[in-house]
């Protein structure tokens, strides 16, 4: 006794086999069933992988088709498709846990959210981490982790692959040794993202946009930037050179997002997802983008 219990991460295909066993009497691969004959065969719902039928994932499509930025209609299509899936999970209090471009597939003319580690939550940690929620209770499965992931996916689509990759490279290249270490176990890159997004939100011209939800997020970000909490969590914010570096990155994001003609509903969704000052955000409460039917052209794909 006393030794650590080793847990094996279950793959989706293994989960499907395990769920099928009671009904089929054997696994999909024809192996001997592990369930005793006395176990009653109850109907179960089985999640079927769509990977084999997908034309690509959002990450790959961004490289090939949207290197300079997706159209607003495409971005909204992705957001609405993913948000619909998250609504089902969040209504049950379950986060996805690993929301990223590679886990949003395009198949059968629609985008699908896949690879849900929450199904095997005992062995799989939260992989998508909202910067603020992660500083509160390590490992806690906040629903806002998914909203942060959706915000990053959306930001990547809007900025375009080239620009977004350049931003990520810039943040990874900040010499952490030059500044105090972030408090707790938050890594340096996550702390950089926290500051950059706060600067991005705080720079929004609320008088020009006149969107109440966006205005609220911008004001909250400005307060957080001045707070003692941020100074404790990210001591580097007390260094003006560090702030200027983060501001330059935030400016790149701002110029990409707030372009003439950008749809208000897209901005509202993006800002809601990235609003790190609200750890209660979730897919049920997020602003819902206008319907996208018949707005996406075949040329976009």
C-alpha positions in Angstrom: 0.0 0.0 0.0 0.9 3.6 -0.3 2.2 3.4 -3.8 0.9 5.6 -6.6 -1.8 4.1 -8.8 -0.8 4.1 -12.4 -3.7 4.9 -14.8 -3.6 4.2 -18.5 -5.2 6.8 -20.8 -8.0 5.2 -22.7 -8.2 6.0 -26.4 -11.5 6.7 -28.0 -11.4 3.5 -30.0 -10.8 1.5 -26.8 -13.7 3.2 -25.1 -16.0 2.2 -28.0 -14.8 -1.4 -27.6 -15.5 -1.3 -23.9 -19.0 0.1 -24.4 -19.8 -2.4 -27.0 -18.8 -5.4 -25.0 -22.0 -5.9 -22.9 -24.1 -5.8 -26.1 -22.0 -7.7 -28.6 -20.5 -10.3 -26.3 -17.1 -9.6 -27.8 -15.0 -6.7 -28.7 -15.0 -5.1 -32.1 -11.7 -6.8 -32.9 -13.0 -10.2 -32.1 -11.2 -10.8 -28.8 -12.7 -12.7 -25.9 -15.2 -10.7 -23.9 -14.1 -9.4 -20.6 -17.6 -9.0 -19.2 -19.0 -12.0 -17.3 -22.0 -13.7 -18.9 -24.2 -12.9 -15.9 -23.9 -9.1 -16.7 -27.2 -7.8 -18.1 -26.8 -6.4 -21.6 -28.2 -2.8 -21.3 -28.4 -0.5 -24.3 -25.6 2.0 -24.5 -24.8 5.0 -26.6 -21.6 4.7 -28.5 -19.5 7.6 -29.7 -18.2 6.8 -33.2 -15.0 8.4 -34.4 -15.3 10.7 -37.3 -11.5 11.0 -37.9 -11.5 8.6 -40.8 -14.2 10.6 -42.6 -12.9 14.1 -41.9 -11.6 16.3 -44.7 -9.3 18.0 -42.2 -9.1 19.8 -38.9 -9.3 23.5 -38.2 -5.5 23.6 -37.7 -4.7 22.0 -41.0 -7.4 24.0 -42.9 -6.1 27.2 -41.4 -2.7 26.5 -42.9 -4.0 25.6 -46.4 -7.0 27.8 -46.8 -7.0 30.6 -44.3 -3.4 31.5 -43.9 -4.2 35.2 -44.0 -7.5 34.8 -42.0 -10.8 33.2 -42.5 -13.9 35.1 -43.5 -16.3 36.1 -40.7 -18.9 33.6 -41.9 -16.4 30.7 -41.6 -15.2 31.8 -38.2 -18.9 32.0 -37.0 -19.6 28.6 -38.5 -16.8 27.1 -36.5 -17.8 29.0 -33.3 -21.4 28.0 -33.6 -20.7 24.4 -34.3 -18.3 24.0 -31.4 -20.5 26.0 -29.1 -23.5 23.7 -29.8 -21.4 20.7 -28.7 -20.1 22.5 -25.6 -23.7 23.5 -24.7 -24.6 19.8 -24.4 -21.5 19.1 -22.2 -21.8 22.2 -20.1 -25.5 21.6 -19.4 -24.3 18.5 -17.6 -21.4 20.4 -15.9 -18.8 18.5 -18.0 -16.0 20.4 -19.7 -14.4 19.1 -22.9 -10.9 19.6 -21.4 -8.8 19.8 -24.6 -10.3 22.2 -27.0 -7.8 23.1 -29.7 -7.8 23.4 -33.6 -6.7 19.8 -34.1 -9.8 18.6 -32.2 -12.3 20.4 -34.4 -12.8 18.4 -37.5 -14.5 19.2 -40.8 -16.6 16.2 -42.0 -19.7 15.9 -44.0 -20.1 19.6 -44.5 -19.9 20.5 -40.9 -17.4 21.1 -38.0 -17.4 18.5 -35.3 -15.8 18.7 -31.8 -13.9 15.5 -31.1 -11.5 13.8 -28.7 -13.2 14.4 -25.4 -10.8 13.5 -22.5 -13.6 14.3 -20.0 -15.0 10.9 -20.8 -12.0 9.4 -19.0 -11.6 12.2 -16.5 -9.9 10.2 -13.8 -6.8 9.6 -15.9 -6.7 12.7 -18.1 -5.8 16.1 -16.8 -7.3 19.4 -18.0 -5.2 20.2 -21.1 -6.8 23.5 -22.2 -6.2 25.9 -19.3 -7.8 29.3 -18.8 -4.9 31.4 -17.3 -6.9 32.7 -14.3 -8.9 29.6 -13.5 -5.7 27.6 -13.5 -4.2 29.9 -10.8 -7.2 29.2 -8.5 -7.5 25.5 -8.0 -5.0 23.3 -9.8 -6.7 20.5 -11.8 -10.2 22.0 -11.2 -12.4 21.4 -14.2 -13.8 24.9 -14.8 -16.0 25.2 -17.8 -14.2 28.4 -18.7 -11.2 26.3 -19.7 -13.3 25.4 -22.8 -14.2 29.0 -23.5 -10.6 29.9 -23.4 -9.9 27.1 -25.9 -12.7 28.3 -28.2 -11.4 31.9 -27.9 -7.9 30.7 -29.0 -9.4 28.7 -31.9 -11.4 31.8 -33.0 -8.5 34.1 -32.6 -6.4 31.9 -34.8 -9.1 31.8 -37.5 -9.5 35.6 -37.5 -5.8 36.5 -37.5 -4.8 33.8 -39.9 -2.3 31.0 -39.5 0.8 33.1 -40.4 0.1 36.0 -38.0 -1.1 33.8 -35.2 1.9 31.5 -35.4 4.1 34.6 -35.3 2.4 35.8 -32.2 2.9 32.5 -30.4 6.6 32.5 -31.5 7.0 36.0 -30.1 5.5 35.0 -26.7 7.6 31.8 -26.5 10.7 33.9 -27.3 10.3 36.2 -24.3 13.3 35.5 -22.1 11.8 34.3 -18.9 15.1 34.5 -17.1 15.0 38.3 -17.4 11.8 38.6 -15.2 10.5 37.2 -11.9 8.9 33.7 -12.1 5.1 33.7 -12.2 3.4 32.7 -8.9 2.5 29.1 -8.3 2.8 26.6 -11.1 1.6 28.8 -14.0 4.2 28.5 -16.7 5.8 31.6 -18.3 4.0 31.3 -21.7 0.6 31.1 -20.0 1.4 34.2 -17.9 2.4 36.0 -21.1 -0.9 35.1 -22.7 -2.8 36.3 -19.6 -1.1 39.8 -19.8 -1.5 40.0 -23.6 -5.2 39.2 -23.6 -5.8 41.7 -20.7 -4.0 44.4 -22.7 -5.9 43.4 -25.9 -9.3 43.6 -24.1 -8.4 46.8 -22.3 -7.5 48.5 -25.6 -10.9 48.1 -27.1 -12.6 51.4 -28.1 -15.8 50.9 -26.2 -17.3 54.2 -27.4 -16.9 53.2 -31.0 -18.2 49.6 -30.7 -21.2 50.3 -28.3 -21.5 46.6 -27.4 -22.5 46.3 -23.7 -20.9 42.8 -23.2 -17.6 44.0 -24.8 -17.6 47.2 -22.8 -18.0 45.2 -19.6 -15.1 42.9 -20.5 -12.9 45.9 -21.5 -13.5 47.7 -18.2 -12.9 44.5 -16.2 -9.6 44.0 -18.0 -8.4 47.5 -17.2 -9.2 47.0 -13.5 -7.3 43.7 -13.5 -4.2 45.2 -15.1 -4.1 47.7 -12.2 -4.8 45.1 -9.5 -2.4 43.8 -6.9 -3.5 40.3 -7.8 -1.9 40.5 -11.2 1.3 41.9 -9.7 1.5 38.9 -7.4 0.6 36.3 -10.1 2.8 37.8 -12.8 5.6 39.9 -11.1 7.0 40.7 -14.5 4.2 43.2 -15.1 6.1 45.6 -12.8 8.7 45.8 -15.4 7.9 48.4 -18.1 10.0 46.7 -20.8 7.9 43.5 -20.3 4.7 45.4 -20.5 5.8 47.1 -23.7 6.7 43.7 -25.3 3.2 42.4 -24.4 1.6 45.5 -25.7 3.2 45.1 -29.1 1.7 41.6 -29.3 -1.7 42.8 -28.2 -1.6 45.5 -30.8 -1.0 42.9 -33.6 -4.1 41.0 -32.3 -6.1 44.2 -32.1 -5.3 45.3 -35.7 -6.2 41.8 -37.0 -9.5 41.6 -35.1 -10.9 45.1 -35.3 -11.0 45.6 -39.0 -13.6 47.7 -40.8 -16.7 45.6 -41.5 -16.0 43.0 -38.8 -19.2 41.5 -37.6 -20.3 42.6 -34.2 -21.6 39.2 -33.2 -18.2 37.7 -34.0 -16.4 40.2 -31.8 -18.9 39.6 -29.0 -18.3 35.9 -29.1 -14.5 36.3 -29.2 -14.4 38.8 -26.4 -16.7 36.6 -24.2 -14.5 33.6 -24.7 -11.3 35.4 -23.9 -12.6 37.4 -20.9 -10.3 35.9 -18.3 -11.8 38.2 -15.6 -15.0 36.0 -15.7 -14.2 32.4 -14.5 -17.9 31.6 -14.6 -18.2 31.9 -18.4 -19.6 28.9 -20.2 -21.2 27.8 -23.5 -24.8 28.3 -22.2 -24.2 31.9 -21.2 -22.1 33.0 -24.2 -23.5 35.4 -26.8 -24.9 33.5 -29.7 -23.7 34.5 -33.2 -26.3 35.1 -35.8 -27.3 32.2 -38.0 -24.7 31.3 -40.7 -26.9 29.3 -43.0 -26.2 30.0 -46.7 -23.5 32.5 -45.8 -20.4 30.3 -46.3 -19.3 30.0 -49.9 -17.9 26.8 -51.4 -14.7 28.7 -52.2 -14.0 29.0 -48.5 -13.3 25.3 -48.4 
